[in-house]
Amino acid sequence: MALLGVACNVTPQKAAETASDTAPPSILFGDLYSDAAKARIHPDTKTLADAVPLRAPADIVADYDKQKPLSETALRNFFDANFRIDPPVETVAPPEGLSLRDHIAALWPLLTRTTKKAEPGSSRLPLPEPYVVPGGRFTEIYYWDSYFTMLGLGPDQAGLRRHMVDDFAYMIRTYGHVPNGSRTYYLSRSQPPFFYLMVSLLSPNDPARAWAEYLPELKAEHDFWMAGETDAAPGAPSLRVVKLADGSLLNRYYDGRDVPRDESYGEDLAVAAGSSHPASQVYRDIRAAAESGWDFSSRWFVDGKSLTTIHTTDVVPPDLNSLLYGLEKAIAAGCLVADDPACAITYAAKADKRRAAINALLWNADSGLYDDLDWKTGKLLGHVTAAGIYPLFTGAADETKAAEAASATRAHLLQQGGIVTSTIDTGQQWDAPNGWAPLQWVSVTGLCRYGDAALAGDIARRWVSTVSRVYDGTGRLLEKYNVMDAVPGGGGEYALQDGFGWTNGVTIALMDAMAGPGEADAAFTCPVVTGP
């Protein structure tokens, strides 16, 4: 496959569908895969997507075509006879009685993986260096998870942090972008662009030096998100680029494919069957929500309630655009170190235009938070969510709006156990009553950036207290928490997972900012964020 697919006009989705080593299981195994997924022969469809064929895929498909149709039992037996199903990540091995900090330290080796070569026909993508996985059903590296995971790696793990950055750089060079995760079925989409912040962790006292080192990859990632820029017009976005009525260029989440996700095949079919939208559009909007990392949330629903009304690609979100602002600032800073002033001027100008658009178009004066915009109607959607804090996290907010956002955060999002994801309970995992580690870090460090250390410390103490309490009761660190009641979280497409990479990383980083393990009066010092 050609390197830097975007630059070579080889799109990731085209490569994924034509190259045998990157074809997702639904294409590689055709009817066998769709039949097995529809029949739910394994409760979690990701089990099918991650299964490793025991012989050549073409031979398996040929044998299946000769035998079908099969009963559900025969289909399950055929699949199990031809594929190996690897177990989830085991994370309960650390001895009992460890402190929270020591337990997390003991988890890192259990969550560290190496995949220099993928088995033939497997959905796994090879990576040159070791990496940390989230845990549970998530046995591969994930994009935005990894930044928050890396926050908790200590000085003695600097090598592992560098390895993970190099794995992401490798994926950008190989596929033209960072996929959602290191699986073939994730190649048609990315996730929130945190790569520039990962790179900054390599040189926290001089992040621009690290950005200069990875400048080709940072520019390539920017190219991926801005592909289609010259074709976008008001009312007619192109790929991930939205041109608004005033000429501003902002971005949306998108996916290069419009079919059911391999890892949730049957679930997506059911959603499309219950929707009034065209099935292909439903699939693309579901996939775009997966690119956002917020899969799923009331943010993406027309009615604010039901997944069947999903319209993610209509939404211009503040979180994505704030991160792209940070990426543009990082590239500009890296260009200065690389002695390329013209490049620095170009990307600084892009960042300035994006910041102006964020503050002019994504600010909701009624809620006092940055908001999602429907590009079709030109109207803000009135969403009160933790995504509205992202402009503070990356420095895109202006001072007055940041102060209002802090007040709105305290009034509407602060709960017993930390920052709640949204104010609406839909049963989806990226809504109330859940809180997530990355959103705590974004909130804490964003508020610190604009001078509200008191609220930042309050959030940090509440979150660490919740994680500590649940750990004391269960011996586990979880993917998400119900922060309204300070108990384990729930909702969504799959069972609650433990491990858990980003919870471990953020919890350690916030504990490091506190004098104690979460007491209500623990002293708090704002963490240093190595962003532009």
N, C-alpha and C positions, 0 to 999 in steps of 0.2 A: 504494500500500500504506500502511496506517496506520502511523504511527510508534509505537515502543515496543510491539511486538507483544504482549509478555507482559501489559503493563498493559491493553491493549485486548482481551484474550482472543483474539488472533489468533496461534496458535502458529506458530513458524517452519516446522515441517514441513507444516502446512496451507497456509501461504502459498506454500511451495516447490512444492506440487502443484497449486495452482489459479491462480496468477498466471503469465501467459505469459512475463514477463520474468525469472522466477525458477524456472521449471520445469527440473529436471535433464534432461540429454540422453535418459536412458532413458525419460522420460515424453514429452518433446517429440517424439522420433522413433520411439517405440514399437517395433514389430517390427524395423525397420531397425537400430536400435541393438542390440537383444538378439541379432539374427542375426549382426551384424558382430562383436560381442563373443564370442559362442560360437564363431564360426569362427576367432577369433584372426587376423583379417586384418592386424592390426598386432601385433607381439610384445608391446608394452606397451599395455594397455587404456587407460591414461590418455591415450594419444595420441588415441583415439577420443573420450574425454570432453572433451578440450580442442579438438577440431577445430572450425573456424568454417564454418558453412554459407555457400555461395556464393549462395543465393537463399532465398526464403521457406521456412521449415521445412514448412509445410503443403503446399506444392507438391512438395517433395522426397518427403515421405511419400506423397502421392497417386501420384506416378510410381512409387515403389517398390512400392506395393500392386498396381499394374497389372502389374508385371513379375515379381514373386516367384512361386514360389521361384527363386532364382538359384544357379548353381554358385558355389563359393568364389571362383574367379577373376572371374566376372561380378560377384559381390557386392563384391569388392575394387575392381574397376574402377568400379562404380556409386558407391561411397563416395568414391573418390578424385576422381571427376568432379564431385562435388557439395559437397565440403568442402575447405577449405584447412588444411593441417597446418603449424603454425608450428614452427620449430626450437627445440631446448632452449637454455637460456641459455649463451652462449659465455663461458668464463672463462679461456681460455688466452692472451688477448691481451697481458697485461703483458709487457714485455721480459724476456729472460732475465738472470740475474745479480743480480736484486734481492734485498735482504735479506728475511727473512720479514715483518718489519714493513712494509717498503716495498711488497712484493707485495700485502699485504692492503689497504694504502691505495689501490693501483692497482685493486683489485677492486671497491671500493665503487661507482664510477660504472658499472661493467659490470653490477652487480646492482640498480641503481636503476631503477625503472619508474614510469610515470604512466599511469593508465587512468581518465580522467574520464568516458568514455563507452564502454560495451560494444557490440560489434557485434551486430546483431539475430540472435537464435538462438544466440549464443555462450554458453558456460557461465560466462564471466568476469563477475564482479560489478564494477561501476564503483566507484571510490574518488575522493574529492575532491582528495587530495594525493599527492605522490610517496611511494614506499615502497621498501623493500629486499626482494628475494626471496632464497630460499635458494640457488638455482642448479640447473644440470642440468635435470632433468625438472620441477622445481618453479619454475614461471614466474609464480606468484601469491604474494601475501602469506600467511604462515601465522601462526597465533595465537601459540603459546608460543615458537616459533622466534624471534619478533621481539624479545622481551625480551632474549634472549642476544645477538642480533645488535646491538641498540642499545648494549650494554655497550662495544662496540668503536668506536663513532662518537666522533670527537674533538670538542674544543670548537668547532672551525670547522664542525661538522656539527650544531650544536644545532638549527638550523632543520629539518633532515631528521628528527631525533628527534621534534620537536614535530609535524611532519607525520604521522608514523606513529601517534603517540598520537591525533591527530585523526581519522585513518582508522578506528582501532578504535572511537573514540567515535561516529563516524558509523554504523558497523555496529550498535552497540548501539542507537542511536536508531532505526535503520531496520528492523532485524530482531529487536530485543529481546534480542539476545545477540551475542557475537563468534563467527562461524562458524569451524570448523576451518581454513578458508582462503577466499580470495575467489573461490569458484566456486559455482555454483548447487547442485552436487551435494554440497556441504559444509554446506548450510544447516540440515540436520536435527540437527546436533550442534555442539558447541563443542570446546574443548581446555582443558588445565589453565589456571585463571584467573590469569594473570600481569598482567592489565591494571593492577591497582593498583600493581604494582612498576614497570611502564613509566611510569606517571604520576609516580611518585616521582622518576624520573630527571630530570624537568623542573625540579625544585627540590631538589637533593640536600642542601642545608643546612637546608631547611625543608620536608620532604615533605608535612606536613599542609596547607600552603598550596596545594600542587598538588592534593591530594585534595579540598580544599574547592572548587576550581575545577571539578573533574569529578565532583562529588558526585552529580548526577542519574544519570550513566552508571554510576558505581560501585554505586549502589543498584539500578539496573535489572539489572545483571549478577547481583547477589546474589538479586534476585527470580527471575531465570531459574533459578539453581541450586536455589532453595528452592521453586519452583512445585510444588504438590502436597503441601506441608507439612501442611495441615489434613486431607488425606485419608489420609496414611500411618498405618499401624498396625503393631504388632509382627507380623512374619511377612507383611506386605503392604506393600511399598514403593510409593511413588507417584512416577512419573517418576524423578528423580535423588535423591529423599529417602528415607532408610531410618530407620524408627523401631525402635529395639531394645527388648529385653525390659524394660530398666530405665527406659524412657522417653526415653533419649538420642536426639537427632536428628543423624544423620551423613549423608554423601552417598556416592553411587556414580556411576560413569560410565554413560551411557545414550545412546540415539539414538532420535529420534522415528519412524524408519522400520524396517521389518523385511523388507527386500528386499536383493538383492545390491547392493553398492556400484557406482556407475557406473564408477569408476576401476579396479575390480578385479572386474569382472562374472563373467567365466569362472572366475577363481580361487575366488570365493565359492561359485559353483555346485558346483565340485568338492569343496570342504570340506563343504558341506551334504550332498552325495551320500554322503560317507564317514562321516557322523556318525550316531549313534543318537538324537540330539536332533531335535526338530521343526525343519524347515528355517527357518521364520520366526524361531524363537528363536536358531538359529545365526547368521542374518544380523544380528539385533539385537546379539548378543554380539560379533560381529566388528566391527560399527560402534561399539559402546561401547568396544572396545579401541582403535579408531582415535581416539576422543575422548580417551582417556588419553594419546595420543602414543606409548604403548608398543605399537605394532603391528608385531610380536607378541612375546609373552613367555610364559615358563612360568608367570608370575604368574596368567595367565588360564585355565590348562588344569587340568581336574579331575585328570588323571593326571600333570601336570607335564611332559608330553612332547609331546603331539599337539594340533595346532590343531583337530582334529575333536572334542575334548572341551571346547572353549571355553565358559566360563560367566562372562564378565566382569560381567554384571549381578548376580551373586550376591556380588560382592566389594565390601567396604567398605575403600577404600585409604587409607593414611596420607598419601600425597602430596597427593591432592585435598583431604582434610580439613584438612591443614596450610595449604594455600593459602587455603582459605575462612576459616580462622581469621585469617590475615593480612589478608584482604579485610575481615572484620568489624572488626578493629582499625583498619584504615585509614579505614573509613567513620566510626567513632567519633571518630577524631582529626580528620577533615575536618569533622565536625559541630560540634566544639568551636570550630574556627576560624570556621565559619559562624554562630556564636552560636546554636546549637540544642542546648542541653544535654540536652533530653529524648531527642533522636535519639542523642546520644553515649552516654547511659546505656543505651538500648535495644540498640545494637549492641555495646557493651562487654560487656553481659550475655550476648548471644549468643556472643561470642568466649570468655568465661569458661566457659560450659557446654560449648562444643565442645572447648576445651583439656582440661577435666576428662575428657571422654569419650575423647579421644585417648589420654590417659595411663592411663586405667582399662581401656579395651577394646582398644586397638591396640598395647599394649606386650607383647612376648614376652620373658619373663624367661629362657627357655631359650636363645634366640639372642642376647639382649642388644641387639636392634634393634626398632624399630617394625615392625609386620607387617600383612599383609592379613587381614581378617576375613571369614569366610563367614557372612552374616547368616542363612542358612537353618539352619545347624547351631549358630551361636553360637560357633564355634571359630576360633582363629587357624590360618592355613594353613602356618606354618613357613617362610615365604619369606625367604631372606637376600638382599636386593637393595638397591640404592642408593636405592630409594623409602623405605626405613626411616630415611634420614637427613633427610628433609624436615622433621620437627618441629623439628630443630635450625636449619634454614634460616630458618624463619618465627618461631622463638622459642616454639613450642608445647610443647617438651619441658621436663620439670622437670630440675633440675640433676643429680640422681643418675642418672637415666636417660640424660641426655646424656653423662655420663662413661662409662657402660657402652657406649653406642652408639659412642663414639669407639674404645674398645678392640675392639669387634666389627668395626668398619670396618677397623682396622689388621690384625686377624687374618684376616678372611675376604674383604675386598673390595679391599684395596690390592694392586696388581700392578705389574709393571715399568713399564708405561706410564701408570699412573693408576688410577682407581677402575673396577673392572669392574661391569657392569650387574647381573649375578646370578652365582650360583655354579654354574649349570646350563647345559650346552651342548646346545641343542635344534636348532641350525641356524637358529633365528629371530634376527632382528637385535637384539632387545632382551634378549639373554641373553649368557652368556659365549661367546666371549672378548672381546666388544665392550665398548668404553667410548665414552661420548658427551659432547660438550662441556657440555651443560646439567647433567649429573650431576656433572661435575668442579666446576663453579661452585657448585652446591648444596652439595656436600660441603665444599669449601674454605671458603666463607663461613659455612656452618652450624657447622663446627668452630671457626672464628674467633669466632663469636658466643658460644660457650660456653668460650672460653679455651684451646683446643688449637691454638695457632698453629704448633707444631712439626709436627704431623701435617698440618695444612692446607698448610704450606709444602712438605712432602714431596710431597703430591699435586700441587700446582701445578708443582713442578720436573719431576716425572715426565711430566706431561701435556705441558708446553711442549717438553720434550726429545723426546717422541714426535712431536709435530706438526712440529717442526723437522727431525728426522731424515727423516721421510717427505717433507717439502717438498724437502729437499736431494736426495733420490733421485728424485722424480717431478716437481717443479715445481708441485705442486698442493696445495690444502687440501681435505680430504675430509670427507664427512658423518659418518663414524664411523671408529673405529680399533680394531684388535685390540690391547688394552692388555696382554694376557698376553705377547705377543711384540713389542710396539711396532712393528707393521706395519699396512698398510691393513686396514680391517675388511671384513666380508662377511656373507652370510646374508640372509634376508628375501625379499620378493616381487620385488624389482627390483635392477638392477645398482647397484654402488657409484657414488654421485654426487659430483661435486666442485663447488667454488664457494667456500666453503660458509658461508652466513651465520652460523650460530651458532658454528661452529668459529672463524671469523675473529674474532667479537666476544669470545668467552671467552678465546681465546688472547691477544689484545691486552690484555684486562683483567688477565689473570694475569701477562703480561710486565711490565705497569706496576707490579705488586706485587713484582717481583723486580729485583734489581740487575743481573742478567745474563740472557742468552738461554736459560737452562735448565741451566746448569752445576750439578753436584751440590751445590756449596757456595754457590750464589747466595743472597744475603741475601733475606729475604722479609718484607714488611710486610702485615698483613691488610688486604684491601680494605674500604672503607667501603660497607656495603649500606644503601641508603636505604629500609628497610622500617620498619614500626611497632615 
